[in-house]
Structure formats: structure tokens, C-alpha cells
Amino acid sequence: MNQLFNASSPYLQQHANNPVHWHEWNEETLQKAKDKNKPLLISIGYAACHWCHVMARETFMNEEAAKVMNAHFICIKIDREERPDIDQVYMEAVQAIKGTGGWPLNAFALPNGQPFYAGTYYPTQHWKSLLQQIHQLHENEHLKLVDEALQLSNNIQKQQLLPLVKTEEKSELKELYLQLFAAWRGRIDLLRGGFGTAPKFPLPVGWNFLLEYYQQTNNSEVLKAVNNSLTAMANGGIYDQIGGGFARYSVDSYWRVPHFEKMLYDNGQLISLYSNAYLVDKNLLYKKVISQTLDFVEDLLMDKNGGFYASLNADSEGEEGTFYIFTQEEIEKNFDVDIAKFIIDYYHFTEEGNWEHRKNTLFTTYSPASYAQKTGISTKEVYILLQKATDELFNYRQKRIHPTTDTKILTAWNALMLQGFLDAFIALENPKYLAIALKNAYFLGNNLLKDDFSLYRNFKDGKASITGFLEDYAFLADAFLKLYQVTFNTHWLEISKNLIDYCITHFYDSTDEVFAFTSNLEKSLYVKKYEVFDNVTPSSNAVMANVLYRLGLLFDHQPYISIGEKLLKRMMPQLKNSGPYTAKWASLLGFMVSGAPTLAVIGPKSLAMALEIQRKSTSSILICGGIKENIPYLKDKLIEGKTSIYLCKNNSCSAPIFTIEEVLERI
């Protein structure tokens, strides 16, 4: 056993029996590299990563490779999900060197952490050759490596911040907002759904913005693009047609062949997306996706105490996707003739298979109605057949060896799933979803939130050990703000505010007017990181800006609003050119140009009325309320014995409104 035996990460523990003398990233390890004058070999991956497992099995278990690694390098293994700060830095290095990135990520660095070379997956022989080359360079041309590291570090540092821009007039902001869909259109695959070409990632933050954009502009082309993509994903192999839940991405442009790992952050955001879309047109396919995916999360990713686990592995039995795929012969042999015929036809099975080794992933191009039209049987009968096929496939698949679960609990990812349960509660009116959301919120508050409102990043086996990053604070503050709007319990609103205050003190760079990814109480890497672009999760700075602006309204606190506006203005020139990668910023822009619509609902029926408004209005609105004037925004709004609603825009509120119908009409 090496030093990873006692690591908090299940991924690191998987490497505890490697012959490589792995270390964790800490000051002691870095000092050891300096004392021995050895370069760092930094290998970064995560538990659900297929090629990480391949390299671990073939290379890091290879005695000859391990001997070279141990002799000439200080070897560090990192779970990218626990330490996104380290992962970001070395991912930028590999992208600068290779033009692309991915995991496993393998970087070579000076003892101070500055990288001079990086790559991704290496076959064993290639890896051993690379190790020898770098060792020889370190021994014979050390200054060349130092120079390379300095140049690479300087280039990464220069790319950190975007220039500040002048303040736009409100009319200019509105014009920019209205132009966004035209700027995005070229990125959208209007035929097959999604953004760009293969491989395709769901990027839910982009589709959520387009839903909001449709609600403000009533542009039917936008809604068509959203529904086309959501339907394609829900019918595709990226979605587990049997057990619910989405894989990380599709390797093809039709969403049919997934990369099979299931990540908590994807599923939390996609539940929110499908819930928000369901409110628009009550699509039954979306309802099925929401309920089936939440069942999957509850069954396989939820800790008994209310935390959510990080992921399910792509591999089982040593191979990728084995748990999820079938041959046509297997279906014909193990299922009743009529059910087998339906499965093969509905999910487009072939003897050759649509994947490797004559195996088939499950995808469909049918809806129950279109399949009924094709076959001549009733739509009701198709629904019955589909449910029976799903149940029988599920029970059959349960007998297989299941993919392993990464049971660490991460604050930021839990916040995204918490939001998902809240959005599903609003959309489907199932009180169970609110109960699970509350259980998770109390779990996070009790185990990952400290008395000074600082956060831990991780929780495993009853212990939290890693200091939180900006995304942990931003995502949790956002989730607790949402929880307040669903419960009107000011406990969650106050925590949200305190998390933001902590970030302003310990993460905000007032000179550059942006939040750093790492707290100023922590010793940072050789470069200070600022996360401003959305990706598979929204940018932590963009989420901070959205939360700051909304809390500034509710607490009548102009400094919050000012910071949020400054953050957005820095990103303004990027909005038209960056598509879904600035979607969360575009969302804030839309909220601002619409007058930041805010509802104050106060009185004995305030919560019930507020929930009904949220279910019937698809507009992006901020809601506060309760039975008493317990936050500044509610001051002087209570009318004894009545529930009154105030629609506020641009710092002025309407006269009291007493019916939901009138509120919806005005919105």
C-alpha cells in the first residue's frame, strides 16, 4: 500500500495498491520534491473515468513503469472532483501544449508546481519512453525545462482576466440581449439537437437560458430548438431508457452512444432543465424523464443521511458500458416473443449492433403516438408495452454486476441536485421532492457549513477535510436562495446572504473586480485562477453575480447589486461570441433588462399563492414573502387579514394585488 490508502477520495483509494509511490497533494509532498530536486509527476482523474481506469490497470500497475516513476519523480495522484483548483491549472497547461484536454491528465512540473509538459492518456510503452525522455532533460538540460515552465506559466496567467469595459446604457443592454439568439443560432444543431457536433455534451446551462429567452421574447424558433434538443436527449442513448439518469456525454452527434458514466452535476442540472421546460408545455416525455431520473438518484446516489454521491462508474466487469448494453440475440433469448419484438423494434436493435462487439445501446426515434401510428396498435397499448418492456429490462439488468459508485459527497454538486429537486417539486407538485431537498439542505448545513459560514468541499465516511472553493459557495448560496423561495423560511435566505458575505471578504479581488476560485486564506498555486466561462457546470463567478443581484434586491443592499453589475459588464463583450459558455451571464442580463421582476407575497396564504404563481408563470421572477415583514423588501406591505401580492420592477412596486390571475396577467 502507498500513501493513498488513507485518502478521503474513493478514486485515490483505488490506486492504493499500485506499485507507484503515490503521494497526495500537500505542502509536505511539495517540500519533498524540493529537497530531493525531483520533478513532480501529477496524474489527475476521477472515479467514473473509463480511460483513467485503463491507464491505471495497464500502466500504473506495471512494475517496470512504476520503478522509473519512483526513482526519478515525486508522483502525485489527484481526484479532479475534490481538487478542481489544481485540475484547472494543469488542464490549461495540457490545452496550451496539445490544443485539447481530457482525463486522465498527466502533467510534469517543477517542484514549485509550474508545469513544463502535460498530456492525457498514454499507452504503457509510450509512457515509459516519455518518462525516460523527461528524466534525461531534467538531468542534462534542466534550465530548458525551467524556461519552458516560466513561459507556460506566464501564458496561463495572462489568460486569466478579461479587460473591463465601459458601462452600457440600458437601451444598449436590451439591444444586446435581443441579438443573442441570432448570435447563438449557428452553434445549435437544429436537426439532431444540442450544441455543435460530436462529441456532444448536454450543457444544460445553455438550454435553461434559451428557455428564459423564449419566455421574454416569445420567439417560437427558440422554443422549437430547446424542445428538439431535450426530446433528442431524452430519446437517446445518453439517457438511460431503463433506469433513468443521463450519461456525461454522447460520442456521436445523434445522442445514441454515450460515454457511460453518470455524474451528479449533470443529472441535477438536467432535472432543473426538464422541470422548467415541463412548465412551458406539459410535455409527458419530460415528466417521465424527471420522475425516472429522480428515482435513480434516490436509489443509487443518495446517502441515508441526505447527501448525494458524486457519480456512477462507466465501467463494470472491467469494460465500459457493460451494464447498459445488449445484443439482439440476448433479447430474443431471454424475453417473451412479443416483448422481445417490441424492444428490438422500438429501440432499433440490430444483429450487428450500434456499438462494439455486436452490442446495442438503447435509443428510440419514436414517441408512443408515432409508434402506434406506424404499427396500427393504439397509443394506450404502446404505453402498456413500453412500461412492461422497461420493467422487464430493468429486472433483467439488475442481475448484472453493477458499476461502482463514487461515494464522496461534494458541496457544489449537491447544491445543483438540491436545485433539481426543488425545480421538480415546483413542476410536478410532488411533496416527496421537497422533503428530499430539505433533508439534503439540513445535511449540508450540519456537515459542510462551519460556524463562520466557511464551507468544506467534501464529505466522506463521516468526515469533511478539504476547504471549499468558490463554486461551493456560489452554488450553495443559489440553492438556498431557491429553497427560501419555495418555503419562505428565512433561515435559508440568511445562510445564502452569509455565504455571499464570506465570499466578498475572502474570495473577492477588489482590484480586478472578480472573485478568485480559491480563498485568500489558502495558499494558492503558482497562478491565481478566476472562473468566468460556463461549461458543463455554470461559471462560479456568473452564479455569484446572479445571486448577488437578487440578494441585493431582497435586502435593499446596493453594494451587492453593484458587484453583480460590475461582474456582468466585464463579460459583456463575450456574450455574443461565446454562446452557451456565457449563458449564465446572459441570464442575469435578461433579468436586468426585464426590470428585475420581483414579487412580494405576504399574508396567511402567501406560500400557497407563491407556489401556484411559480407553477403557472414561466417567466424568470424573484419571489419573497411570508406571514410577516421579516426582510427589508417586505416592509410596509402587510395588510392585516389579507394575502396581498406586489409586482415590483425598476425599484417601484405596484399597488397590492389580491388574485393570482391578475398577477399572471401583469407578468
C-alpha positions in Angstrom: 0.0 0.0 0.0 1.2 3.5 -0.8 0.1 6.8 0.9 -3.3 6.8 -0.8 -4.7 4.1 1.4 -6.0 6.7 3.9 -7.2 9.2 1.2 -10.6 10.7 1.5 -11.3 10.1 -2.2 -12.5 6.7 -3.4 -10.7 7.4 -6.7 -7.4 7.8 -4.9 -8.0 4.8 -2.7 -8.4 2.7 -6.0 -4.7 3.5 -6.6 -3.5 2.5 -3.1 -2.2 -0.9 -4.2 -0.3 0.5 -7.3 3.5 -0.2 -7.2 3.8 3.6 -7.8 4.7 5.5 -4.6 1.8 7.9 -5.0 1.5 10.9 -2.7 -1.4 13.3 -2.1 -1.0 17.0 -2.9 0.1 18.9 0.2 3.0 21.0 1.4 4.9 18.0 2.7 4.9 16.4 -0.7 5.9 19.6 -2.5 8.7 20.1 0.0 9.9 16.6 -0.5 10.3 17.3 -4.3 12.3 20.5 -3.5 14.5 18.6 -1.0 15.2 15.8 -3.5 15.3 18.1 -6.5 12.9 15.8 -8.4 10.2 17.0 -10.8 6.6 16.4 -9.9 4.6 13.9 -11.9 0.9 14.9 -11.4 -1.7 12.4 -12.5 -5.3 13.7 -12.4 -8.5 11.7 -12.9 -11.8 10.7 -11.3 -13.7 7.6 -10.3 -16.2 7.4 -13.2 -13.5 7.9 -15.9 -13.1 4.9 -18.3 -9.6 5.8 -19.7 -8.4 6.6 -16.2 -9.1 3.0 -15.2 -7.4 1.7 -18.4 -4.2 3.6 -17.7 -4.3 2.6 -14.0 -4.7 -1.1 -15.0 -2.2 -1.2 -17.8 0.4 1.3 -16.8 0.3 2.3 -13.1 0.2 -1.4 -12.2 3.2 -2.1 -14.4 6.3 -2.8 -12.3 8.8 -1.5 -14.8 6.9 1.8 -15.3 6.5 2.2 -11.6 10.2 1.7 -11.0 11.1 4.6 -13.3 8.4 6.8 -11.8 9.5 6.1 -8.2 13.2 6.6 -9.0 13.0 9.9 -10.8 9.8 11.7 -9.9 7.7 12.7 -6.9 4.4 11.1 -8.0 1.1 12.8 -7.0 -2.4 11.5 -7.6 -5.3 13.9 -7.6 -9.1 13.5 -7.8 -10.1 16.3 -10.0 -13.5 16.4 -8.4 -12.1 17.0 -4.9 -9.5 19.5 -6.2 -10.9 21.4 -9.2 -8.4 24.2 -8.4 -5.4 22.0 -9.2 -7.2 20.4 -12.1 -8.0 23.7 -13.8 -4.4 24.8 -13.7 -2.9 21.7 -15.3 -5.8 21.3 -17.7 -4.9 24.8 -19.1 -1.3 23.6 -19.4 -2.2 20.5 -21.4 -4.6 22.5 -23.6 -1.8 25.1 -24.3 0.6 22.3 -25.2 -1.6 19.8 -27.0 -4.5 22.0 -28.2 -7.0 19.8 -26.4 -7.5 18.2 -23.0 -9.2 15.4 -21.1 -8.7 12.8 -18.4 -6.5 11.1 -17.3 -4.5 14.2 -17.2 -0.7 13.7 -16.7 1.5 16.7 -16.1 5.2 17.1 -15.3 6.1 20.1 -13.2 9.0 21.8 -11.3 8.9 21.3 -7.5 7.1 24.6 -7.2 4.2 23.3 -9.2 4.9 25.1 -12.5 4.2 22.6 -15.4 6.6 22.2 -18.3 4.9 19.4 -20.1 1.5 17.7 -20.0 -0.7 15.2 -21.8 -3.6 12.9 -21.3 -3.8 9.1 -21.8 -0.6 7.2 -22.7 -0.2 3.5 -23.6 2.4 1.8 -21.4 5.3 1.7 -23.8 4.8 5.3 -24.8 4.6 6.3 -21.1 7.8 4.6 -20.3 9.6 6.3 -23.2 8.2 9.7 -22.1 9.4 9.1 -18.5 12.9 8.5 -19.7 13.0 11.5 -22.0 11.8 13.8 -19.3 14.3 12.4 -16.8 17.1 12.9 -19.3 16.0 16.5 -19.9 15.8 17.2 -16.2 19.3 15.8 -15.6 21.1 17.3 -18.7 19.0 20.3 -19.8 17.4 21.5 -16.6 17.4 25.2 -17.5 15.5 24.4 -20.7 12.7 22.9 -18.5 12.7 25.9 -16.2 12.4 28.2 -19.2 9.6 26.2 -20.6 7.8 26.2 -17.3 8.1 30.0 -16.9 6.8 30.7 -20.4 3.9 28.3 -19.9 3.0 29.8 -16.5 3.1 33.3 -17.9 0.9 32.4 -20.8 -1.7 30.8 -18.4 -1.6 33.9 -16.1 -2.2 36.3 -19.0 -5.3 34.4 -20.0 -6.9 34.7 -16.6 -8.7 38.0 -16.8 -10.7 39.8 -19.4 -10.5 43.6 -19.7 -13.0 45.8 -18.0 -15.4 47.6 -20.4 -17.3 50.8 -20.3 -20.8 51.0 -18.8 -23.5 50.4 -21.3 -26.8 52.3 -21.4 -29.9 50.3 -20.6 -31.1 50.6 -24.2 -27.8 49.1 -25.4 -28.2 46.2 -22.9 -31.6 45.4 -24.2 -30.5 45.5 -27.8 -27.6 43.2 -27.0 -29.9 40.8 -25.2 -32.4 40.6 -28.1 -29.5 39.8 -30.5 -28.3 36.8 -28.6 -30.3 34.1 -30.2 -29.2 35.2 -33.7 -25.6 35.0 -32.4 -26.2 31.5 -30.9 -28.1 30.0 -33.9 -25.0 28.9 -35.7 -23.9 26.8 -32.7 -27.2 24.9 -32.4 -27.7 21.6 -34.3 -31.3 22.3 -35.3 -31.6 18.8 -36.9 -30.2 16.5 -34.2 -30.3 18.8 -31.2 -27.6 20.1 -29.0 -24.7 22.4 -29.5 -22.1 21.8 -32.1 -21.1 18.3 -33.4 -19.8 15.1 -31.8 -18.9 14.6 -29.1 -22.0 16.3 -27.6 -22.4 17.4 -24.0 -25.8 18.4 -22.7 -24.7 21.9 -21.5 -27.9 22.4 -19.6 -27.0 26.0 -18.5 -27.3 27.0 -22.2 -30.8 25.5 -22.7 -32.0 26.9 -19.5 -31.0 30.4 -20.7 -32.8 29.8 -24.1 -36.0 28.8 -22.2 -35.8 32.1 -20.3 -35.1 33.9 -23.6 -38.2 32.4 -25.1 -40.3 33.5 -22.1 -39.1 37.1 -22.6 -39.3 37.2 -26.4 -42.0 34.6 -27.3 -39.7 33.6 -30.3 -41.2 30.2 -31.4 -37.9 29.3 -33.1 -36.1 29.3 -29.8 -38.7 27.1 -28.1 -38.5 24.7 -31.1 -34.7 24.5 -30.7 -35.0 23.8 -27.0 -37.7 21.1 -27.4 -35.8 19.5 -30.3 -32.7 19.1 -28.1 -34.5 18.0 -25.0 -36.5 15.4 -26.9 -33.4 14.1 -28.7 -31.5 13.7 -25.4 -34.5 12.0 -23.7 -34.9 9.5 -26.5 -31.2 9.0 -27.0 -28.6 6.6 -25.6 -27.2 9.3 -23.4 -30.4 8.8 -21.3 -30.7 5.5 -19.5 -34.0 4.3 -21.1 -34.3 1.6 -18.5 -33.3 3.1 -15.2 -33.3 6.8 -15.7 -30.4 9.3 -15.4 -28.1 10.9 -18.0 -24.6 9.9 -19.0 -21.9 12.5 -19.2 -21.9 13.0 -23.0 -22.6 11.3 -26.3 -19.7 10.3 -28.6 -21.9 10.7 -31.7 -23.9 13.6 -33.0 -27.3 11.8 -32.6 -27.0 11.2 -28.8 -27.1 7.5 -29.4 -23.8 6.2 -28.0 -23.0 7.6 -24.6 -19.8 7.8 -22.6 -21.5 5.8 -19.8 -20.5 7.5 -16.6 -23.3 9.2 -14.7 -22.4 12.4 -12.9 -24.3 14.0 -10.1 -23.8 17.5 -11.5 -25.2 16.6 -15.0 -28.3 15.0 -13.5 -29.0 17.8 -11.1 -28.9 20.5 -13.8 -30.8 18.4 -16.3 -33.7 17.7 -13.8 -33.9 21.5 -13.4 -33.9 22.0 -17.2 -36.6 19.4 -17.9 -38.7 20.7 -15.0 -38.5 24.3 -16.3 -39.4 23.0 -19.8 -42.3 21.0 -18.5 -43.8 24.2 -17.1 -43.9 25.6 -20.6 -45.9 22.9 -22.4 -46.5 20.0 -20.1 -44.7 17.5 -22.3 -45.3 14.0 -20.9 -41.8 12.8 -22.0 -40.3 15.5 -19.8 -42.4 14.4 -16.9 -41.2 10.8 -17.3 -37.5 11.9 -17.5 -37.9 14.0 -14.3 -39.6 11.3 -12.2 -37.5 8.4 -13.6 -34.2 10.3 -13.0 -35.1 11.4 -9.5 -35.9 7.7 -8.7 -32.5 6.8 -10.0 -30.8 9.5 -7.9 -32.8 8.4 -4.8 -32.0 4.7 -5.3 -28.3 4.9 -6.3 -26.8 8.3 -5.5 -28.4 9.3 -2.1 -26.8 8.6 1.2 -29.1 7.6 4.1 -28.4 10.9 5.8 -29.4 13.0 2.8 -26.2 13.7 0.9 -25.8 12.9 -2.7 -22.9 10.8 -4.1 -20.6 12.1 -6.9 -21.0 9.6 -9.7 -21.5 6.1 -11.1 -18.6 4.5 -12.9 -18.7 4.0 -16.7 -17.1 0.5 -16.3 -18.3 -2.7 -14.8 -16.6 -6.1 -15.2 -13.5 -4.3 -16.4 -15.2 -2.9 -19.5 -17.0 0.4 -20.4 -20.8 0.3 -20.7 -21.2 -3.5 -20.0 -24.1 -2.9 -17.6 -26.1 -0.9 -20.1 -25.8 -2.7 -23.5 -27.4 -5.8 -25.1 -27.1 -8.0 -28.1 -30.2 -8.7 -30.2 -29.7 -12.4 -29.6 -29.7 -11.8 -25.8 -33.1 -10.0 -26.0 -34.6 -12.8 -28.2 -33.4 -15.5 -25.9 -34.4 -14.0 -22.5 -37.7 -12.3 -23.1 -41.2 -13.2 -24.2 -41.6 -13.2 -28.0 -43.9 -10.1 -28.1 -41.8 -8.1 -25.6 -38.6 -9.0 -27.4 -40.1 -8.0 -30.7 -41.2 -4.7 -29.2 -37.8 -3.9 -27.6 -35.9 -4.7 -30.8 -38.2 -2.6 -32.9 -38.8 0.3 -30.6 -35.1 0.7 -29.6 -33.7 0.0 -33.1 -31.7 -3.1 -32.2 -29.7 -4.9 -34.9 -27.7 -8.1 -35.0 -24.6 -6.1 -35.9 -25.2 -3.7 -33.0 -24.8 0.0 -32.9 -21.8 -0.1 -30.6 -18.9 -2.5 -30.1 -19.0 -6.4 -30.2 -22.5 -6.6 -31.7 -23.9 -4.8 -28.7 -26.7 -2.2 -28.8 -27.3 0.9 -26.7 -31.0 1.8 -26.2 -32.3 4.8 -28.1 -35.5 5.4 -30.0 -36.8 7.8 -32.7 -40.4 7.1 -31.7 -42.9 8.6 -29.4 -45.7 6.3 -28.2 -48.0 8.1 -30.6 -45.8 7.8 -33.6 -45.1 4.1 -32.9 -48.8 3.5 -32.6 -49.3 5.2 -36.0 -46.6 3.1 -37.5 -47.8 -0.3 -36.2 -51.5 0.3 -36.1 -52.0 -0.5 -32.5 -53.4 2.0 -30.0 -51.3 4.6 -28.3 -52.6 3.2 -24.9 -51.3 -0.2 -25.8 -47.9 1.2 -26.8 -47.7 2.8 -23.3 -48.5 -0.5 -21.7 -46.0 -2.4 -23.8 -43.3 0.3 -23.1 -43.8 0.1 -19.4 -43.8 -3.7 -19.4 -40.6 -3.8 -21.5 -38.9 -1.2 -19.3 -39.8 -3.2 -16.1 -38.6 -6.5 -17.6 -35.4 -5.0 -18.9 -34.8 -3.3 -15.5 -35.3 -6.6 -13.6 -33.1 -8.5 -16.1 -30.3 -5.9 -15.9 -30.4 -5.9 -12.1 -28.8 -9.4 -12.1 -25.7 -8.0 -13.7 -22.6 -6.7 -11.9 -23.4 -3.0 -11.2 -21.0 -0.1 -11.9 -19.3 1.1 -8.7 -20.4 4.3 -7.0 -18.0 7.2 -6.0 -19.5 7.8 -2.6 -17.8 11.1 -1.8 -20.2 14.0 -1.3 -19.3 17.3 -2.8 -20.9 20.6 -1.7 -21.2 22.3 -5.1 -22.6 19.2 -6.9 -25.1 18.6 -4.0 -26.3 22.2 -4.4 -27.1 21.5 -8.1 -29.0 18.4 -7.2 -30.8 20.3 -4.4 -31.9 22.8 -7.0 -33.0 19.9 -9.2 -35.3 18.5 -6.5 -36.8 22.0 -5.8 -37.5 22.6 -9.5 -39.0 19.2 -9.8 -41.2 19.9 -6.8 -42.5 23.1 -8.5 -43.1 21.4 -11.8 -44.7 18.1 -10.7 -46.1 19.2 -7.3 -44.7 16.1 -5.6 -44.1 16.8 -1.9 -41.6 14.0 -1.6 -39.2 16.0 -3.7 -39.4 19.0 -1.3 -38.8 16.6 1.6 -35.7 15.2 0.0 -34.5 18.7 -0.8 -34.9 19.8 2.8 -33.1 16.7 4.1 -30.2 17.4 1.8 -30.1 21.1 2.8 -30.0 20.2 6.5 -27.3 17.6 5.8 -25.2 20.2 4.0 -25.8 22.8 6.8 -24.9 20.3 9.5 -21.9 18.7 8.0 -20.2 21.1 5.5 -21.0 24.5 6.8 -18.9 25.9 9.6 -19.9 28.4 12.3 -18.2 31.3 10.5 -20.0 30.4 7.2 -17.0 28.9 5.5 -17.5 25.7 3.7 -15.9 22.3 3.3 -15.7 20.9 -0.2 -16.1 17.2 0.5 -17.6 14.7 2.9 -16.8 11.0 3.2 -17.1 8.4 6.0 -18.3 11.0 8.5 -15.5 13.4 7.8 -15.0 16.7 5.8 -11.4 17.6 5.0 -11.0 19.9 2.0 -11.6 23.7 2.1 -14.4 24.8 -0.2 -13.9 26.7 -3.5 -15.9 29.5 -5.0 -18.3 27.1 -6.8 -19.2 25.5 -3.5 -20.2 28.9 -2.0 -21.9 30.2 -5.2 -23.9 27.1 -6.0 -25.0 26.6 -2.3 -26.0 30.2 -1.9 -28.0 29.9 -5.1 -29.7 26.7 -4.0 -30.5 28.1 -0.5 -32.0 31.3 -2.2 -34.2 28.9 -4.2 -35.1 27.0 -1.1 -36.2 30.2 0.5 -38.5 31.0 -2.4 -40.1 27.6 -2.1 -40.6 27.6 1.7 -40.4 31.3 2.8 -38.2 30.1 5.6 -35.7 32.9 6.2 -33.2 30.5 7.7 -32.1 29.6 4.2 -32.1 33.2 3.0 -29.9 34.3 5.8 -27.4 31.4 5.1 -27.3 32.4 1.5 -26.5 36.0 2.5 -23.8 34.9 4.9 -22.2 32.7 2.3 -22.1 35.7 0.0 -20.6 37.9 2.7 -17.9 35.4 3.4 -17.0 35.3 -0.3 -16.8 39.1 -0.6 -14.3 39.0 2.3 -12.2 36.0 1.3 -12.6 35.5 -2.5 -13.3 38.9 -4.0 -10.4 40.7 -5.7 -11.5 44.4 -5.4 -8.7 45.5 -7.8 -9.7 43.3 -10.7 -13.3 43.2 -9.5 -13.8 39.5 -9.8 -13.9 36.5 -7.5 -10.9 34.1 -7.3 -11.6 30.4 -7.3 -9.6 29.9 -4.1 -10.0 31.7 -0.8 -7.3 34.2 0.2 -6.9 32.1 3.4 -5.5 29.3 1.4 -2.1 29.1 -0.2 -2.8 29.2 -3.9 -0.9 27.5 -6.7 1.7 29.4 -8.8 -1.2 31.1 -10.6 -4.4 32.7 -9.3 -7.5 31.3 -11.0 -10.7 33.1 -12.0 -13.5 31.0 -13.4 -15.7 33.2 -15.7 -16.9 30.9 -18.5 -19.7 28.3 -18.2 -19.0 24.8 -19.2 -20.6 21.5 -18.1 -21.4 23.5 -14.9 -22.1 27.2 -14.8 -19.2 29.6 -14.0 -18.9 30.2 -10.3 -18.5 34.0 -11.0 -21.6 34.0 -13.1 -23.6 32.3 -10.4 -22.2 34.7 -7.8 -23.3 37.7 -9.9 -26.8 36.3 -10.2 -27.1 35.6 -6.5 -25.6 39.0 -5.6 -28.0 40.9 -7.8 -31.1 39.1 -6.4 -30.0 39.3 -2.7 -29.2 43.0 -3.3 -32.9 43.5 -4.3 -34.3 41.5 -1.4 -32.1 43.1 1.3 -32.1 46.5 -0.4 -28.3 46.4 -0.4 -26.8 48.4 -3.2 -23.2 47.0 -2.8 -24.4 43.5 -3.7 -26.1 44.9 -6.8 -23.0 46.9 -7.8 -20.6 43.9 -7.6 -23.1 41.8 -9.6 -23.3 44.6 -12.3 -19.6 45.0 -12.5 -19.0 41.3 -13.0 -21.6 41.2 -15.8 -20.1 44.3 -17.5 -16.7 42.6 -17.6 -18.2 39.8 -19.6 -20.4 41.8 -21.8 -18.2 41.7 -24.9 -18.1 37.9 -24.7 -21.8 37.3 -24.7 -22.4 37.4 -28.5 -19.4 35.3 -29.3 -19.4 32.6 -26.7 -22.8 31.1 -26.9 -23.6 28.6 -24.1 -20.3 29.3 -22.5 -21.6 32.7 -21.2 -25.2 31.5 -20.7 -25.4 32.2 -17.0 -24.2 35.8 -17.6 -26.8 36.2 -20.4 -29.4 35.0 -17.8 -28.5 37.9 -15.5 -28.6 40.3 -18.4 -32.1 39.1 -19.2 -33.3 39.6 -15.7 -31.9 43.1 -15.6 -33.3 44.3 -18.9 -36.7 42.9 -18.0 -36.7 45.2 -15.0 -35.7 42.6 -12.4 -39.3 41.4 -11.8 -39.8 40.7 -8.1 -42.9 39.5 -6.4 -43.6 40.2 -2.7 -46.4 37.9 -1.4 -47.4 38.5 2.2 -50.3 37.2 4.3 -51.8 34.0 5.6 -51.9 32.3 2.1 -48.7 33.7 0.9 -46.7 30.4 0.4 -49.6 28.6 -1.4 -50.1 31.5 -3.7 -46.4 31.9 -4.4 -46.0 28.3 -5.3 -49.0 28.5 -7.7 -47.6 31.5 -9.3 -44.2 29.7 -9.8 -46.1 26.8 -11.4 -48.2 28.9 -13.7 -45.7 31.6 -14.7 -42.7 30.5 -16.7 -41.1 34.0 -16.5 -37.9 34.4 -14.6 -39.0 36.2 -11.4 -37.7 36.6 -7.9 -40.2 35.8 -5.1 -40.2 36.7 -1.4 -42.9 36.6 1.2 -44.4 35.0 4.3 -46.8 35.9 7.0 -44.8 38.9 8.4 -42.4 41.6 7.3 -39.2 39.7 8.2 -36.9 41.0 5.4 -36.4 44.7 4.2 -38.2 44.0 0.9 -41.5 43.1 2.7 -41.5 46.3 4.9 -44.8 48.2 4.9 -46.5 45.6 2.6 -48.6 43.6 5.1 -52.4 44.1 5.1 -53.9 42.5 8.1 -56.2 39.5 7.3 -55.4 39.5 3.6 -52.8 38.0 1.3 -51.5 40.7 -0.9 -49.1 40.5 -3.9 -46.9 43.3 -5.1 -45.2 43.2 -8.5 -42.0 45.3 -8.4 -39.8 46.4 -11.2 -37.1 49.0 -11.5 -37.3 49.9 -7.8 -41.0 50.6 -7.7 -43.9 48.3 -6.7 -47.5 48.1 -7.9 -50.5 48.7 -5.7 -51.5 45.5 -3.8 -52.9 42.7 -6.0 -55.2 40.1 -4.5 -55.7 37.5 -7.2 -53.2 35.2 -8.9 -55.0 35.7 -12.2 -54.2 39.4 -12.2 -50.6 38.8 -11.2 -50.1 36.4 -14.1 -51.7 38.8 -16.5 -49.4 41.6 -15.5 -46.3 39.3 -15.6 
